[in-house]
Amino acid sequence: MNLSAYEIVLIAGGFTIIGALIGTWATYLLSIKLVQRTHENAVVLMQIQEFNKASAVFRATFVDEMFHIQRNVEPFFTRFGERREDIEIANEKAKIIFEAYLPQKELAY
């Protein structure tokens, strides 16, 4: 079977078009997967950043107490002769903010 030059060009052009369509379809599917994974990674990164912010707030509210405990100074509430409600409230607020980022199994009630 002898093919003329015109038929060879038509066959080559057809395969070129089919290859381009398959390549476009594969690129589309792979780009969808890439966007999904990028979104998942961005969500995880945001969760980590929010956890770090909450833990920083949590640590910051206990700086005075930790400083005095490390220096073997009397506890914070005995230095003032009474329990300081403002300190307890600040600590409780920090605990509530931080608890939102902890898994259920790590919460102790």
Secondary structure, 3 states (H helix, E strand, C coil): CCCCHHHHHHHHHHHHHHHHHHHHHHHHHHHHHHHHHHHHHHHHHHHHHHHHHHHHHHHHHCHHHHHHHHCCCCCHHHHCCCCCHHHHHHHHHHHHHHHCCCCHHHCCC
